Amino acid sequence: MTLWTGNAPVFARRQTALRHADTLLNLILEDGAADRINAKMVQSEVRKAELERQLADAEEPPPLLHPEMATFYREKVAALHEALQDE
């Protein structure tokens, strides 16, 4: 699974859901209030699945730089170089 910058909040919420599931599992194993904990755990698993679906369906965001930015930069540097050579 790839993490794109635009999906960082979804990824962080997914990580939180995983931590909550682990915490709830530990409480169940330590003889906590099993019915309430089980209900919360099911809710957490549903949320985790929803976030994983969002990550799987997410499209990669467009590049942050224009595709021709390197060409533009190269031209500007060449013009600067030429101007400095003329002096």
PAZAPA-4460 file (N, C-alpha, C; in steps of 0.05 Angstrom, whole numbers, plus 32768, in hexadecimal, padded with zeros to 4 digits):
% residues 87
    n_x    n_y    n_z   ca_x   ca_y   ca_z    c_x    c_y    c_z   seq   type   mol
   8011   7FE9   8000   8000   8000   8000   8012   8019   8000     1      M     A
   800C   802B   7FEE   801C   8043   7FEC   800F   8059   7FFC     2      T     A
   801F   8069   8009   8016   8080   8018   801C   8099   8008     3      L     A
   8008   80A7   7FFF   800C   80C0   7FF1   8007   80D7   8005     4      W     A
   8014   80ED   8000   8013   8104   8011   7FF6   810C   8017     5      T     A
   7FE6   810C   8002   7FCA   8115   8005   7FB9   8102   8016     6      G     A
   7FC2   80EA   801B   7FB4   80D6   802A   7FBF   80D3   8047     7      N     A
   7FD1   80E4   804E   7FDD   80E2   8069   7FC8   80E2   807F     8      A     A
   7FB4   80F4   807E   7FA0   80F3   8094   7F91   80D8   8095     9      P     A
   7F8A   80CD   807E   7F7C   80B3   807E   7F8E   809E   8089    10      V     A
   7FA8   809E   8081   7FBB   808A   808B   7FBE   808D   80AA    11      F     A
   7FBF   80A6   80B4   7FC2   80AA   80D1   7FA9   80A0   80E0    12      A     A
   7F91   80A5   80D4   7F79   809B   80E1   7F78   807C   80E1    13      R     A
   7F83   8070   80CB   7F84   8053   80CA   7F97   8048   80E0    14      R     A
   7FAD   8056   80E3   7FC0   804D   80F8   7FB3   804F   8114    15      Q     A
   7FA4   8065   8118   7F96   8068   8132   7F82   8051   8136    16      T     A
   7F73   804A   8121   7F60   8034   8122   7F6E   801A   8129    17      A     A
   7F85   8015   811E   7F94   7FFD   8124   7F9D   7FFD   8141    18      L     A
   7FA6   8014   814B   7FAF   8015   8168   7F97   8010   817A    19      R     A
   7F7F   801C   8173   7F68   8017   8184   7F60   7FFA   8184    20      H     A
   7F61   7FED   816D   7F5B   7FD0   816C   7F6E   7FC0   817D    21      A     A
   7F87   7FC7   817D   7F9B   7FB8   818D   7F96   7FBD   81AB    22      D     A
   7F8F   7FD6   81B2   7F89   7FDC   81CE   7F71   7FCD   81D8    23      T     A
   7F5C   7FCC   81C7   7F44   7FBE   81CF   7F49   7FA0   81D1    24      L     A
   7F59   7F95   81BF   7F5F   7F78   81C1   7F6E   7F72   81DB    25      L     A
   7F80   7F84   81E2   7F8F   7F80   81FC   7F7C   7F81   8214    26      N     A
   7F68   7F93   8213   7F55   7F94   8229   7F44   7F7B   822B    27      L     A
   7F3C   7F70   8214   7F2C   7F58   8214   7F3D   7F41   8220    28      I     A
   7F56   7F40   8218   7F67   7F2A   8222   7F6C   7F2D   823F    29      L     A
   7F69   7F45   824A   7F6D   7F49   8267   7F53   7F49   8276    30      E     A
   7F3E   7F3C   826B   7F24   7F39   8278   7F16   7F54   827D    31      D     A
   7F16   7F65   8269   7F07   7F7E   826B   7EE9   7F78   8266    32      G     A
   7EDA   7F8E   8263   7EBD   7F8B   825E   7EB9   7F82   8242    33      A     A
   7EB8   7F68   823E   7EBA   7F5B   8223   7EA5   7F65   8210    34      A     A
   7E8C   7F67   8218   7E76   7F6F   8205   7E7B   7F8C   81FB    35      D     A
   7E80   7F9E   820D   7E85   7FBA   8204   7E9E   7FBC   81F3    36      R     A
   7EB2   7FAE   81FB   7ECC   7FAF   81ED   7EC8   7FA2   81D1    37      I     A
   7EBA   7F8C   81D0   7EB5   7F7F   81B7   7EA6   7F91   81A3    38      N     A
   7E92   7F9F   81AD   7E83   7FB2   819C   7E95   7FC8   8192    39      A     A
   7EA5   7FD3   81A3   7EB8   7FE8   819B   7ECC   7FDE   8187    40      K     A
   7ED5   7FC5   818B   7EE8   7FBA   8179   7EDD   7FB5   815D    41      M     A
   7EC4   7FAC   815C   7EB6   7FA8   8142   7EB4   7FC3   8134    42      V     A
   7EAD   7FD8   8143   7EAB   7FF3   8138   7EC6   7FFC   812E    43      Q     A
   7EDB   7FF7   813C   7EF6   7FFE   8134   7EFE   7FEF   811B    44      S     A
   7EF8   7FD6   8119   7EFF   7FC6   8101   7EF0   7FD0   80E8    45      E     A
   7ED7   7FD8   80EC   7EC8   7FE3   80D5   7ED5   7FFD   80CC    46      V     A
   7EDC   800E   80DF   7EE9   8027   80D8   7F04   8022   80CA    47      R     A
   7F13   800F   80D4   7F2D   8008   80C8   7F29   7FFF   80AB    48      K     A
   7F15   7FEE   80A7   7F10   7FE4   808C   7F08   7FFB   8079    49      A     A
   7EF8   800E   8083   7EEF   8025   8073   7F08   8036   806B    50      E     A
   7F1A   803B   807E   7F32   804B   8078   7F44   803C   8065    51      L     A
   7F47   8022   8068   7F57   8013   8055   7F4B   8013   8039    52      E     A
   7F31   8013   8037   7F24   8015   801D   7F29   8031   8010    53      R     A
   7F28   8046   8021   7F2E   8061   8017   7F4A   8062   800C    54      Q     A
   7F5D   8056   801B   7F79   8056   8012   7F7D   8047   7FF8    55      L     A
   7F6F   8030   7FF6   7F71   801F   7FDE   7F65   802D   7FC6    56      A     A
   7F50   803C   7FCA   7F42   804A   7FB4   7F4E   8065   7FAD    57      D     A
   7F60   806F   7FBE   7F6B   808A   7FBA   7F7C   808B   7FA0    58      A     A
   7F79   80A1   7F93   7F8A   80A6   7F7C   7FA3   80B6   7F84    59      E     A
   7FB8   80B1   7F75   7FD1   80C0   7F7B   7FCC   80DD   7F74    60      E     A
   7FD4   80EF   7F86   7FD0   810C   7F81   7FE2   8115   7F6A    61      P     A
   7FDB   812B   7F5D   7FEC   8135   7F48   8007   813E   7F52    62      P     A
   801B   813E   7F41   8035   8146   7F4B   8035   8163   7F55    63      P     A
   8046   8169   7F68   8047   8183   7F74   8054   8197   7F61    64      L     A
   8065   818E   7F4F   8073   819F   7F3C   8067   819B   7F21    65      L     A
   8066   81B0   7F11   805D   81AE   7EF6   8071   819C   7EE6    66      H     A
   8067   818B   7ED4   8079   8179   7EC6   808F   8187   7EB6    67      P     A
   808B   81A0   7EAE   809F   81AE   7E9E   80B0   81C1   7EB0    68      E     A
   80AE   81BE   7ECA   80BD   81CF   7EDC   80DB   81CC   7ED8    69      M     A
   80E5   81B4   7ED4   8101   81AF   7ED0   810B   81BE   7EB6    70      A     A
   80FB   81BC   7EA1   8103   81CA   7E88   8104   81E8   7E8D    71      T     A
   80EF   81F3   7E9A   80EE   820F   7EA0   8107   8218   7EB1    72      F     A
   810D   8209   7EC5   8124   820F   7ED6   813E   820E   7EC6    73      Y     A
   8141   81F9   7EB5   8159   81F7   7EA5   815C   820F   7E92    74      R     A
   8146   8218   7E87   8146   8230   7E75   814E   8249   7E84    75      E     A
   8144   824C   7E9C   814A   8263   7EAD   8168   8263   7EB4    76      K     A
   8172   824C   7EBC   818F   824A   7EC3   81A0   824F   7EAB    77      V     A
   8199   8245   7E94   81A8   824A   7E7B   81A8   8268   7E74    78      A     A
   8191   8275   7E77   818F   8292   7E72   81A0   82A1   7E86    79      A     A
   81A0   829A   7E9F   81B1   82A7   7EB3   81CE   82A2   7EAD    80      L     A
   81D5   828A   7EA5   81F1   8284   7E9E   81FA   8295   7E86    81      H     A
   81E9   8297   7E72   81EF   82A7   7E5B   81F2   82C5   7E62    82      E     A
   81E0   82CF   7E74   81E1   82EB   7E7C   81FB   82F0   7E8B    83      A     A
   8204   82DE   7E9B   821C   82E1   7EAB   8235   82DF   7E98    84      L     A
   8233   82D0   7E83   8249   82CE   7E70   824D   82E8   7E61    85      Q     A
   8237   82F6   7E5C   8238   830F   7E4C   8245   8326   7E5C    86      D     A
   8246   8324   7E76   8251   833A   7E86   826E   833A   7E87    87      E     A
***
